[in-house]
């Protein structure tokens, strides 16, 4: 199975900054990674940093959780969407 080129995707993403072998993603980007583990797919939400070395991908979330995977296990990335950052309510508004 061919693997995706994570570095190429993140280089073209708006708001992503490159620091050496790592990419720093802003919180408002709402980035998620999808990783295959056997027959299961693990979703890692709210990515903050993606580090790419030769045989290892390190995913760090905004909650400072770190995950380590082989590059061929990363099945996909989701960038953008409806971010929950800055929301203060469940969507109800007070009429004045």
Number of C-alpha atoms within 10 A of each C-alpha: 4 6 11 15 12 17 15 9 11 20 13 9 13 12 14 16 15 16 10 8 11 18 19 17 25 17 16 16 21 19 21 19 19 16 20 15 12 7 5 8 14 12 15 17 16 22 26 22 23 23 19 18 12 8 9 14 20 16 23 21 19 14 9 11 11 13 12 11 15 14 19 16 17 20 18 16 19 14 19 13 10 9 13 10 10 7 8 8 7 6 6 7 7 4 4 3
